[in-house]
Amino acid sequence: MSAANWIAAEYDGACLRIWSMQGAEIRARQEFPCRSRSAVIEALRDRPDLPVLLADLTGEFPAGGSVAPAPTNLQLTRDTGSALRIWVAQGVTQATPDAALHGQTAAIAGLLAAEPQFDGVICLPGRQGHWVRISAGEICHFQGYLTGELLAQLSGGPDLTDATTDPDAFIAALEDALSRPHRAYGRLLALRGATGAGASQLAGLLIGCELADAKPYWLGEMVAVTGHAPLADLYAAALERQGVSVQRPEPDAALLAGLHAAWKSLPKSVPEGRLH
């Protein structure tokens, strides 16, 4: 088996996922709990000779970027905060509403590379979730939410498997939140730390409140939901319940495709600063 010649990585503020890559092929995959920039750097120190392409979903690694509307092809910035060879996915900002995409741009680039004619909305569930409208190969505008982070905190941990225990309870709470989001907020305290059907209700209320606010992004649209189970499964079920046409691209494949395309653009010697 050929040795790895670059590293793909994704950091979401709680976890660092690392893939040892030989071109487009995965040689190994590892996952580490990480809650800070310094922890990420430390986890990468045993790979000092390989270039690391990092999708930082938090913005802790400053990378700059474009202003929406922006092209979907991924741009990189060399990180100068350590001696490691780290290139960070650049983000996209917008003024109204004031919002920023960070390393989420890597998965978007991978999705558009696989389907260049995609015209619709990409839903990226996670600790910080985003709805991104794509048209004519550009990121047109987007909206972010803290639903994943709130759900993890109110559930007592990052494992959200319990939220899938009772699909009927999830859907009932989802519908209630969609129709009366102001009442849904008042039910959260009683469901904090709940298990079983209560955990499903909690997920339904939070995702329902998000869908109520994000309705302009999904009503009458094709929506590609890309993210990890079980959270992405809940979003897909919620949207399908509303009659939305949902695509489910594989999240790791999208991320790695975006990072691989950017890795191929790296020259043999890259100076400090941005790579265009």
Order of alpha helices (4+ residues) and beta strands (2+ residues): beta-beta-beta-alpha-beta-beta-beta-beta-beta-beta-beta-alpha-beta-beta-beta-alpha-alpha-alpha-alpha-alpha-alpha-beta-alpha-beta-alpha-beta
